[in-house]
């Protein structure tokens, strides 16, 4: 197995009906049916290692020292707290159980920082990663760039990635991601 699908941010605070940050990604998630497309992909992705990298903070957010931007917002609204429903993986992804390896430790924008993601990919002989999740302009972009710098080939799954707006998602797929990654629809993999 040389390919992996990395799922970023498939958590209740983004995607549940009562998610604290649902409004941040709701527009582009509905537009592209991100959850449905991702579930269909995971169901059929037999030749892929599938990894989830949730972001989870302690109750008092001691991991965040003077946060700015999205991390400041996360702290202010109380999102992604350990032990809370909002930090849990959404039911649609959780239902796959052991088929998905969950790698804990993500405390910021890049799924490689403070986690065993790189070592897990190396241990499984992964050369090519496919990114899915949210937010395109933040965690997806940060993780994608970092993966390339670590020697992995990267492909963005356009119908499995959401952003803050449809315009922002389109901008990143048209202007930013092509600078370091390929992109395709999830159906092209299965």
Secondary structure, DSSP 8 states (H G I E B T S, - for coil): --EEEEEE--BHHHHSTT-TTHHHHHHHHHHHTHHHHHHHHHHH-TTSEEEEE-B-B-TT-TT-SS--HHHHHHHHHT-SBTTSGGGSB-HHHHTTGGGSEE---B-SS-TTTTSSHHHHHHHTT--EEEEEES-IIIIIHHHHHHHHHTT-EEEEEEEEE--SSHHHHHHIIIIIGGGT-EEE-GGGT-
